[in-house]
């Protein structure tokens, strides 16, 4: 389970991988231009050696027919959830998916009723209800005492008589909060009071950066919450393998699990064989690599926060989890901050896509030199804008 500590070198995170001349969605957006891509949420680091070795073994097998999750995969996932969070999960609670976004869409189809969520939020939270023919209502997160928090009164107001599903991002993309137990208890209370199923996207649970914090799965807040929670997880963010398309839902309640499984039928394909192999290695063999990654991400997070504090027109709150910085660019007084920074040579995500125009999201899952260059370009652009 230690994950080959001897194979984890700091230089692996310093060098990163040259993705500029390959098939990278992230880098090809700006092909032929001097723009550093810090937008879509994948990292510029090679996957852990244990995952690469597992993939090599699976490729050497030579046959790539339809596959199903084997007991070793279940054991790896269940062991990790027990080890990391003290969460006891049964193998039959796991439903396998080709991606977390698929899980969000299936949840919207499986729960018959309106959907509620809080914004800003990862864009599929906003599109999945519409694509499923569900009405979506939203409540804004707010900033209190220098951090993003739920406005629980606004959340309650957003719950309609027909609301049956709450979409929760935990840890939160893009604001970077690792919700505390007291906050999760209030979410649980809201779901019980309004008889809501909660679909909890916990894909970033392995990327809690504050060392005194530990992720708490929502479904661990008692038997009743376990019965009304669909937990979505994947190895894709923590171990940087989103292109392998493997995720899973954890659903303790048999009736809810049947509804979710029925909504998958006929539209959700099998997880590919390489995704299954990589997932097993990630959850079983890569703990040391994950710890080394977190050291790098903490350094990068601190560098971003310090740099943004000095840039005129920008502000941000502390990032507790994820490798994503949510930056308030309204002080720049430009029509489109993402276009502004792209012109300066840095590709960021547009806050409007997350439900909050005037903001940008920066992915700091990259080598330090790449990040330093990007921050220098941003600082120069902000300084020039302030002088004009």
Beta strands, then each sheet from edge to edge (+ up, - down):
strand 1: 36-37
strand 2: 94-97
strand 3: 114-119
strand 4: 136-140
strand 5: 142-144
strand 6: 147-149
strand 7: 163-169
strand 8: 197-201
strand 9: 229-234
strand 10: 247-250
strand 11: 315-316
strand 12: 324-328
strand 13: 346-347
strand 14: 349-350
strand 15: 359-363
sheet 1: 1+ 13+
sheet 2: 2+ 10- 9+ 8+ 7+ 3+ 4+
sheet 3: 5+ 6-
sheet 4: 11+ 12- 15+ 14-
end
